[in-house]
Amino acid sequence: YLGFRHKIVDGDALAMMRWEPGRLGVGRAQYCTAVQVIDPDRLSNPMRTFDTKRCRGGVVIDDFGAAIGYQIEQAHMGDWWDAAKSLQWVEVPRE
């Protein structure tokens, strides 16, 4: 539902597949695979800099213009409880 809402409101949706073996157990998750829906606002160039030849709108590209990774903010810019993490980015490989 959350991904659909972002698609309708923001025009795009963003999710990351995660492997979480620590969540398995009796009375807990049955599978290690998890889908993390991410607010599309968190996909941005590090430190909100201008687009460059290698990074455009948070998408890291190669010489042929193909996406090879994504720059994701550690927290949303409006998240008051995690304000320090809103200035930290992690590059997630495309595959």
N, C-alpha and C positions, 0 to 999 in steps of 0.2 A: 504494500500500500504506500509506503513512504517513497519508494522510487517512482511510482506512478504520480504521486502528488508533486514531486520535484519536476517531473516531466511536464505536467500541466502548468504549474506556476512559473518555473524558471525556464522551461523550454528544453531542458536536458536533465539527465539523471546520471549519477556516478556511483559505482559500487566496486568493491574489491573482494576478490575471493581470498579467503584465509584458511590456513591449515592449523587447527587448534587441538592437538592431541591431549592437552591437559584438561580439556572439558569433558572427556569421556569418564564414565563410571556409572555405578548403580544409582538410579534416581537422578542422573544428570543427562548429558547429551548422549545420543546413540552414534553420532557420526562426528568425525574430526573436521569436516568441511563446513565453513561458515561464510555467509555473505554479509559484508559490512557495507551498508548504504552510507555514502559520504555526501555532505552538502556540496553542491557544485561550486559554491563560493570558495571552498578550500583549495580548489585546483587553480593555482596561480604561480606566476614567476616568483622565485625567491626574493624576499624583501620588496615585493610588488614593483620590481623594476620593469623597464620597457622591454618589449619583445626584442629578441636577438635572432641571429641566424640559426642558433641551436635550440632555443626555447621560446615558444610562442603560446601565450595564454596558459602556461604551466605544462604544456606538452613538449617533451624533449624529442627532437627530430634528428634524423641522420642526413647525410648529404643528398639523399634522394627524396627527402620530404616525408619519409615514413616515421610514424611514431615509434620510439624505442623506450620511452619512459614517461612518467608523470610526476610533477612536483606537487606534493600534497602538504598543506599546512597541518601542523599537529593539532591545532584547535581552531575553531571558528573565530573570526575577528570580533564577534559580538559576545563571546563566551567569557564572562567576567571572572569565573572561577578558574579558568585556565589561560589567563591573559598572557602569561610568559610564553606559553606554547604557541600562541598565535603569531609569534615571530620566529618560529622554527619550522623548517620544511624537511621533508624526507622524499627522496626520489624512489619511486616504485617502478620497477622494470615492467615493461608491457607484458611480457610472458615469462 
